[in-house]
Amino acid sequence: MDKRIEKTLVKIRIGLLSLVADKDIADISVAELSRAAGIDRKTFYLHYKTVDDALEELCDYTVQEVTAGFTGELTSDVKALYDYLDGADEKLYQLISGEKSTDFRNRFLHGVFTSEAFLKYYTGADHCLIEGYLYSILYIYEKCRLSGRQVDTSELAQMAASLIEHGLKK
C-alpha cells in the first residue's frame, strides 16, 4: 500500500478513536472525523463512504494486528489475545470491550475467533457452544481487569484454553 494512503488511514483511525472516547459513534459526523484526523472531507471520501465504514476498517485492522501473531496453539493464541488487550490503548479497549460499541465488539470477536488459528476448534462442535466458550475468554479477562488486580495473562490463557478444550470434548 502507498505510504501516503497508509498515513491517511492511520490519521483517520486515530481521529476516530479520539472522538469515540467522548461521543457515541452514531453522533460522529464525517466532517468532525475529518477535522479530528487533520484531513479534508474529500480525502475521507476517497477511502470511506461513512463513519461506520471507517469503524469497520478499524475493527478489521485491529483483528489483523491481534491474529498476526497467532500460531495455532490454543493457549499461546489466547495469551496473545490477552496480551493485546492488556497493551491496548484505553480508547480502543473501550470499543473492544463493548463499552462504546457492541457492534465493534461483536465484529472484533468474530474476526478473532474465526481466524485461521481458531477455526480448527469449530470442527464437529456446536457453533453456539463454541461461541459461548470463546466469549468466555474475554469475560474472564474483563472480570480480572475490572477488579483492578494485575492480570497474569499466562494463567488466564491456560484457564481459557482448558475451558475450550474440555468443554468441546463433552
N, C-alpha and C positions, 0 to 999 in steps of 0.2 A: 504494500500500500504506500502511496505517495506520502512522504513525511509531512507535507502541509495538511493533507487531509487528516492524517492521524493526529496532528497537533490540534486541529479544529475539533475533532471528535473528543479529544481529551478535555478541551476547554468546555465543551457542551456538557460532558459528564460531570465535571467539577462544578459548573454553574448549576446544574440540576440538583446535585447533592447539597449545595449551599442553600438553595431555595426550599428543598424538601424539609430541611431542618426546621423551618419556621412556618411553612404553609402546607396545606393539603395539596396533593398533586393536582386534583381537579381544579384548583384555583390558580394554577400557574399558567400564564399565557406564553405564547411564542415570543412576543415582544419582551416580556420580562426575562425569560430564559436567555434570549439573545443578549440582552444587556448584561446579565449576570456572567455570561460566557465571554463577553467582550467581542462579540461578532455582530454583524447586522442580520436582519431577518432573512434577507435573500440568501445569505450564506447558510443559515439554518435550514431553509427550504431546499437547498441543494442536497442535503443529507437526509432530511426527515420531513414528513407531512404534518405531524402533530407532536405535541409534548409526549403523548403516550408512546409514540414510535421511538422517541429518544429514550424513554424509560425502559422500553422493551430491549433496546440495544444495550443499555447499561446493564440490564439483567443478564443478557446473553454474554456480554463481555465478562461479567463477574463469574458466571458459570465456567467460562473458558479458563479464567485465572485459577479457580479452585480445582478444576478437573485436570488441568495440565500436568500436575504432579502425581496424579493417581497411578498406582502400579498394578491394580487388580487384586491386591491382597487386602482383605476387608478391614482388618484392624488398622493397617497403615493408612488406608484411604479415609477411614472415619477420623483418624487422628489428623490427617491433612485438612479435613473439613473443619474440625475443631480449632486447629491452629490458625486457619484462615480467619475464622470468626473471631478468635482471640486477638488477632492483629488488625482486624478491620477498623477502618475509620468509623467513629461513632455514628455519623450520619448514614453511612452505608449499612451499618449494623441495624439501625432503626428500620430500614427498608427490608433487610433480610429477616429480621425477627417479626415482621408484620406490624410493628408499631406504627408505621406510616402507610403501609400498603399491603393488604393481604394478597392482592393480585401479584405484586412483585415477589412476595414470599413464596407463593404457590408456584410461580413460574421458575423461580430460583431453585426451589427444592426439586421440582420436576426435572429440571435440567441436570442437576447434580445426580439425582437418583436414577436417571435413565441414561447416564453416561456409560460409556463402554465398560468401565470398571465395575459398575453395579449391575449391569444387565444380566450377568450370569446368575445372579441371585433370584431372578424372576422366573427361571426355567422350572416349569412344573408346579408352581406355587400360586395360590390365590393372590391376585394383584391387590385386592383390598387389604389382605393381611400384610403383604409386603409393605404397602403404603403406610399402614399403621405403625409397623416396626421402624420404618425409615424416618417417619416424622418423630418417632420417639427419640431418635438420635439427637435431633435439635432440641427437643423438650428437655432432655437430660442436661444438655449444655446450658440452656437458658435458666433452668432452675438453679444450677450452681452459680451462674453469673449473677443472677438477681439476689442471691443470698449474700453477695459481697465477699465470698471466700475466693481465695486463689484457686484457679481451676487447673487441675492436673489433667491435661489433655490425653496423656498416655493411659491413665487409669480409666478415664471416661470412654476412650476409644475401645479399650478391652471390654468394658461392660456393654457398650452398644453393640459391638461385634458379636459378643456372646448372646445377647438378646436376639439378634437377627438369626445367627446360626442355629441356635436351639429352638427358637420359635418357628422357624421354617421347616424344621425336621419333624415337627409334630403333625 
